Amino acid sequence: MLFQYYRSHNVARKFFSWVFYSGKVQAYFITWEIKGEIPSSEEATTIIKIHGRHFDGGKLVKKSTPLKVK
């Protein structure tokens, strides 16, 4: 079931908007298809910082760059 059908989606949007736009929050976002093993937390952190979108206090600082999946 998709959470957006049960009003949770709107609640989540409001919550995350409040979190990201209310102060000094550093956030990185990235999505990609994983084939094979899930990377370790150190590898994932590096990948996200290089390829993810970076927001500072709700403002986009760096756009995402394509991730080449092996």
Steps between C-alpha positions, in 0.01 A plus 500: 500500500617846426507734796371788291156339490461518875561874557845423637659651191368848576600472866851390398529790253398753764735349756803493271427851371497618860827319575690617192374858483508582870868538571855392440444156354747333264333234286608278212259309277572233242310214340643221291433140418722262692620196313691246703613587851391800701800730560645541848403812693840659425463432126141624501602821679770566240263428209230725643739791559638473146183426302208611719306824511617714791266731687608753761213636708251396232686670214651294221879541512609227258304313236535125467738345251434172319621189676652238271390160628736212426 
